[in-house]
């Protein structure tokens, strides 16, 4: 089996909480450039590219020398945007979806999701998780949790606490080895043919209820492999997130 892999970064111009966030350049470089350059540190992909929906992002990527594709501005999701570009890449086997607002994504994380599909040829999709270390994070609905079996295959994703501690949440539960609770990290690797068919799968009730697209995959009987990393990545969603990112860079 061939295993040519490529990274596609979906880049949407509009953002409710942080307008034009991928073009913010207080550091001297647009945010999308940091994500692109971080993805280039991965060893396995043969190409890193951006799938955008606006001329300003297109030109920004061109200016720093990146590979960029213009996609349908009415695409329903980042996954649809990635699939639109992947449809043009007949020789690619594994497509990695890296969010445009993840400037600190580790190259090792990208390599890991690719390796998960190489090592598990019957799985169509892979993602990552990281241990949850405190109760506030565990109970935050914005923190998506995942439970997986001993082979690393996902059993369920939820915004609720899973597994649910029947006798209450205690400090000892966060010291379990291996960890009991895991946060889902939003990076995905897909087999190209599965990605191109994903949008045709009907939405499931759990997906609609939790607003988690990956539940559609599980509902229809497909496997998602989950790799574990020690630290989560932190996306840029709010002005405060971006300020922290700028401040962090100023100390480097």
DOLO-184126 format. One record per residue (C-alpha): residue in three letters; x, y, z. Coordinates in nm, 2 decimals, m for minus. Each point is the difference from the previous one (the first is absolute). Example, Ala and Ser with C-alpha at 12.3 -4.5 7.8 and 13.67 -1.06 7.14 Angstrom:
<atoms>
(atom "ALA" (1.23 m0.45 0.78))
(atom "SER" (0.14 0.34 m0.07))
</atoms>
This chain:
<atoms>
(atom "UNK" (0.00 0.00 0.00))
(atom "UNK" (0.13 0.35 m0.09))
(atom "UNK" (0.00 0.25 0.28))
(atom "UNK" (0.07 0.34 m0.16))
(atom "UNK" (m0.13 0.25 0.25))
(atom "UNK" (m0.08 0.37 m0.03))
(atom "UNK" (m0.10 0.27 0.24))
(atom "UNK" (m0.29 0.23 m0.09))
(atom "UNK" (m0.07 0.30 0.23))
(atom "UNK" (m0.36 0.13 m0.03))
(atom "UNK" (0.01 0.38 0.03))
(atom "UNK" (m0.33 0.18 0.04))
(atom "UNK" (0.00 0.38 m0.02))
(atom "UNK" (m0.30 0.07 0.22))
(atom "UNK" (0.02 m0.06 0.37))
(atom "UNK" (m0.27 0.11 0.25))
(atom "UNK" (0.22 0.04 0.31))
(atom "UNK" (0.31 0.12 m0.17))
(atom "UNK" (m0.05 0.17 m0.34))
(atom "UNK" (0.26 m0.08 m0.27))
(atom "UNK" (0.20 m0.19 0.26))
(atom "UNK" (0.21 m0.20 m0.25))
(atom "UNK" (0.13 0.33 m0.14))
(atom "UNK" (0.08 0.16 0.34))
(atom "UNK" (0.37 0.11 m0.02))
(atom "UNK" (0.09 0.18 0.31))
(atom "UNK" (0.32 m0.21 0.02))
(atom "UNK" (0.10 0.09 m0.36))
(atom "UNK" (m0.14 m0.32 m0.15))
(atom "UNK" (m0.36 m0.10 m0.06))
(atom "UNK" (m0.13 m0.27 0.23))
(atom "UNK" (m0.06 m0.24 m0.29))
(atom "UNK" (0.37 0.01 m0.07))
(atom "UNK" (0.09 m0.13 0.34))
(atom "UNK" (m0.23 m0.30 m0.05))
(atom "UNK" (0.14 m0.06 m0.34))
(atom "UNK" (0.36 0.01 0.12))
(atom "UNK" (m0.08 m0.22 0.29))
(atom "UNK" (m0.15 m0.26 m0.23))
(atom "UNK" (0.31 0.01 m0.21))
(atom "UNK" (0.20 m0.15 0.29))
(atom "UNK" (m0.18 m0.33 m0.04))
(atom "UNK" (0.22 m0.26 m0.17))
(atom "UNK" (m0.26 m0.23 m0.17))
(atom "UNK" (m0.22 0.24 m0.21))
(atom "UNK" (0.12 0.06 m0.36))
(atom "UNK" (m0.20 0.33 m0.02))
(atom "UNK" (m0.15 0.27 0.22))
(atom "UNK" (m0.27 0.22 m0.14))
(atom "UNK" (m0.27 0.24 0.10))
(atom "UNK" (m0.37 m0.03 m0.11))
(atom "UNK" (m0.14 0.36 0.03))
(atom "UNK" (m0.33 0.17 m0.08))
(atom "UNK" (0.12 0.36 m0.05))
(atom "UNK" (0.24 0.19 m0.22))
(atom "UNK" (0.17 0.17 0.29))
(atom "UNK" (0.10 m0.33 0.15))
(atom "UNK" (0.10 m0.13 m0.34))
(atom "UNK" (0.23 0.30 m0.06))
(atom "UNK" (0.14 m0.02 0.35))
(atom "UNK" (0.11 m0.36 m0.05))
(atom "UNK" (0.14 0.08 m0.34))
(atom "UNK" (0.21 0.28 0.15))
(atom "UNK" (0.18 m0.23 0.25))
(atom "UNK" (0.05 m0.26 m0.28))
(atom "UNK" (m0.26 m0.26 0.11))
(atom "UNK" (m0.22 m0.23 m0.21))
(atom "UNK" (m0.36 0.11 0.00))
(atom "UNK" (m0.33 m0.09 m0.16))
(atom "UNK" (m0.31 0.21 m0.03))
(atom "UNK" (m0.31 m0.20 0.10))
(atom "UNK" (m0.38 0.06 0.00))
(atom "UNK" (m0.08 0.28 0.25))
(atom "UNK" (m0.33 m0.17 0.07))
(atom "UNK" (0.17 m0.33 0.12))
(atom "UNK" (m0.19 m0.13 0.30))
(atom "UNK" (0.30 m0.08 0.21))
(atom "UNK" (0.38 m0.02 0.01))
(atom "UNK" (m0.02 m0.37 m0.08))
(atom "UNK" (m0.19 0.09 m0.32))
(atom "UNK" (0.26 0.25 m0.09))
(atom "UNK" (0.28 m0.26 0.05))
(atom "UNK" (m0.19 m0.25 m0.20))
(atom "UNK" (m0.04 0.24 m0.29))
(atom "UNK" (0.37 0.03 m0.03))
(atom "UNK" (0.07 m0.36 0.07))
(atom "UNK" (m0.23 m0.09 m0.30))
(atom "UNK" (0.27 0.16 m0.22))
(atom "UNK" (0.28 m0.21 0.15))
(atom "UNK" (m0.04 m0.34 m0.17))
(atom "UNK" (0.34 m0.12 0.11))
(atom "UNK" (m0.05 0.07 0.37))
(atom "UNK" (m0.10 m0.28 0.24))
(atom "UNK" (m0.02 0.16 0.34))
(atom "UNK" (m0.14 0.35 0.05))
(atom "UNK" (0.08 0.19 0.33))
(atom "UNK" (m0.23 0.28 0.10))
(atom "UNK" (0.18 0.25 0.22))
(atom "UNK" (m0.20 0.30 0.12))
(atom "UNK" (0.12 0.33 m0.12))
(atom "UNK" (m0.02 0.15 0.35))
(atom "UNK" (0.25 m0.25 0.15))
(atom "UNK" (0.33 0.19 m0.03))
(atom "UNK" (0.17 m0.22 0.26))
(atom "UNK" (m0.09 m0.34 m0.15))
(atom "UNK" (0.29 m0.24 0.04))
(atom "UNK" (0.15 m0.17 m0.31))
(atom "UNK" (0.02 m0.32 0.21))
(atom "UNK" (m0.38 0.01 0.05))
(atom "UNK" (m0.06 0.02 m0.38))
(atom "UNK" (0.24 m0.29 m0.05))
(atom "UNK" (m0.18 m0.20 0.27))
(atom "UNK" (m0.35 0.02 m0.16))
(atom "UNK" (0.15 m0.11 m0.33))
(atom "UNK" (0.19 m0.28 0.17))
(atom "UNK" (m0.33 m0.12 0.16))
(atom "UNK" (m0.15 m0.05 m0.34))
(atom "UNK" (0.31 m0.17 m0.14))
(atom "UNK" (0.01 m0.24 0.29))
(atom "UNK" (m0.38 m0.07 0.00))
(atom "UNK" (m0.08 m0.05 m0.37))
(atom "UNK" (m0.37 m0.09 0.07))
(atom "UNK" (m0.07 0.33 0.17))
(atom "UNK" (m0.12 0.30 m0.21))
(atom "UNK" (0.08 0.28 0.24))
(atom "UNK" (0.23 0.09 0.29))
(atom "UNK" (0.02 0.28 0.25))
(atom "UNK" (0.17 0.09 0.33))
(atom "UNK" (m0.07 0.03 0.37))
(atom "UNK" (0.18 0.13 0.31))
(atom "UNK" (m0.06 m0.07 0.37))
(atom "UNK" (m0.24 0.23 0.19))
(atom "UNK" (0.17 0.12 0.31))
(atom "UNK" (m0.26 0.18 0.21))
(atom "UNK" (m0.37 0.01 0.08))
(atom "UNK" (m0.07 0.34 m0.16))
(atom "UNK" (0.13 m0.12 m0.34))
(atom "UNK" (m0.19 m0.33 0.04))
(atom "UNK" (m0.33 0.18 0.06))
(atom "UNK" (0.04 0.26 m0.27))
(atom "UNK" (m0.23 m0.07 m0.29))
(atom "UNK" (0.24 0.17 m0.24))
(atom "UNK" (0.25 m0.27 0.09))
(atom "UNK" (m0.10 m0.30 m0.21))
(atom "UNK" (0.07 m0.33 0.17))
(atom "UNK" (0.08 m0.34 m0.17))
(atom "UNK" (0.00 m0.36 0.13))
(atom "UNK" (0.19 m0.26 m0.20))
(atom "UNK" (0.06 m0.38 0.04))
(atom "UNK" (0.33 m0.18 0.07))
(atom "UNK" (0.09 0.00 m0.37))
(atom "UNK" (m0.05 0.38 m0.03))
(atom "UNK" (m0.33 m0.01 m0.18))
(atom "UNK" (m0.24 0.27 0.10))
(atom "UNK" (m0.32 m0.11 0.18))
(atom "UNK" (m0.16 0.34 0.04))
(atom "UNK" (0.06 0.38 0.00))
(atom "UNK" (m0.20 0.23 0.22))
(atom "UNK" (m0.03 0.35 0.15))
(atom "UNK" (m0.11 m0.17 0.32))
(atom "UNK" (0.22 m0.18 0.26))
(atom "UNK" (0.09 m0.34 m0.14))
(atom "UNK" (0.06 m0.24 0.16))
(atom "UNK" (m0.24 0.13 0.27))
(atom "UNK" (0.13 m0.06 0.36))
(atom "UNK" (m0.30 m0.15 0.18))
(atom "UNK" (0.15 0.07 0.34))
(atom "UNK" (0.10 0.36 m0.08))
(atom "UNK" (0.30 0.17 m0.14))
(atom "UNK" (0.30 m0.02 0.23))
(atom "UNK" (0.36 0.12 m0.02))
(atom "UNK" (0.12 m0.36 m0.02))
(atom "UNK" (m0.18 m0.05 m0.33))
(atom "UNK" (0.23 0.25 m0.17))
(atom "UNK" (0.31 m0.19 0.13))
(atom "UNK" (m0.10 m0.33 m0.16))
(atom "UNK" (0.26 m0.18 m0.21))
(atom "UNK" (m0.09 m0.04 m0.28))
(atom "UNK" (m0.22 0.32 0.01))
(atom "UNK" (m0.37 m0.05 0.03))
(atom "UNK" (m0.12 0.32 m0.18))
(atom "UNK" (0.12 0.12 m0.34))
(atom "UNK" (m0.06 0.32 m0.19))
(atom "UNK" (m0.05 m0.03 m0.37))
(atom "UNK" (0.26 0.19 m0.20))
(atom "UNK" (m0.15 0.14 m0.33))
(atom "UNK" (0.23 m0.13 m0.26))
(atom "UNK" (m0.11 m0.27 m0.24))
(atom "UNK" (0.15 m0.24 m0.26))
(atom "UNK" (m0.23 m0.16 m0.25))
(atom "UNK" (0.04 m0.25 m0.28))
(atom "UNK" (m0.07 0.22 m0.30))
(atom "UNK" (m0.28 m0.21 m0.14))
(atom "UNK" (m0.18 m0.01 0.33))
(atom "UNK" (0.04 0.38 0.04))
(atom "UNK" (m0.16 0.05 m0.34))
(atom "UNK" (m0.30 m0.21 0.10))
(atom "UNK" (m0.04 0.14 0.35))
(atom "UNK" (m0.23 0.29 m0.09))
(atom "UNK" (m0.24 m0.25 m0.16))
(atom "UNK" (m0.05 m0.19 0.32))
(atom "UNK" (m0.33 0.11 0.18))
(atom "UNK" (0.04 0.19 0.32))
(atom "UNK" (m0.07 m0.21 0.31))
(atom "UNK" (m0.21 0.11 0.30))
(atom "UNK" (0.30 m0.01 0.23))
(atom "UNK" (0.19 0.22 m0.24))
(atom "UNK" (m0.28 0.25 m0.01))
(atom "UNK" (m0.05 m0.01 0.38))
(atom "UNK" (0.37 0.05 0.09))
(atom "UNK" (0.10 0.20 m0.31))
(atom "UNK" (0.29 m0.23 m0.06))
(atom "UNK" (0.06 m0.11 m0.36))
(atom "UNK" (0.22 m0.30 0.10))
(atom "UNK" (m0.31 m0.17 0.15))
(atom "UNK" (m0.13 m0.04 m0.35))
(atom "UNK" (0.30 m0.23 m0.08))
(atom "UNK" (m0.06 m0.22 0.30))
(atom "UNK" (m0.38 m0.01 m0.06))
(atom "UNK" (0.05 m0.15 m0.34))
(atom "UNK" (0.24 m0.27 0.13))
(atom "UNK" (0.34 0.14 m0.11))
(atom "UNK" (0.30 m0.01 0.23))
(atom "UNK" (0.19 0.31 0.13))
(atom "UNK" (0.35 m0.07 0.14))
(atom "UNK" (0.11 0.22 0.29))
(atom "UNK" (0.36 0.08 0.07))
(atom "UNK" (0.11 0.15 0.33))
(atom "UNK" (0.22 0.31 0.04))
(atom "UNK" (0.12 0.15 0.33))
(atom "UNK" (m0.11 0.35 m0.05))
(atom "UNK" (m0.31 0.16 m0.18))
(atom "UNK" (0.03 0.26 m0.27))
(atom "UNK" (m0.16 0.33 0.07))
(atom "UNK" (m0.20 0.16 m0.29))
(atom "UNK" (m0.05 0.37 m0.04))
(atom "UNK" (m0.38 0.07 0.05))
(atom "UNK" (m0.02 0.33 0.18))
(atom "UNK" (0.19 0.33 0.02))
(atom "UNK" (0.13 m0.12 0.34))
(atom "UNK" (0.14 m0.32 m0.17))
(atom "UNK" (0.18 0.21 m0.26))
(atom "UNK" (0.14 0.24 0.26))
(atom "UNK" (0.14 m0.29 0.20))
(atom "UNK" (0.16 m0.14 m0.32))
(atom "UNK" (0.16 0.34 m0.09))
(atom "UNK" (0.13 0.04 0.36))
(atom "UNK" (0.14 m0.35 0.00))
(atom "UNK" (0.19 0.07 m0.32))
(atom "UNK" (0.14 0.32 0.14))
(atom "UNK" (0.18 m0.21 0.27))
(atom "UNK" (0.16 m0.23 m0.24))
</atoms>
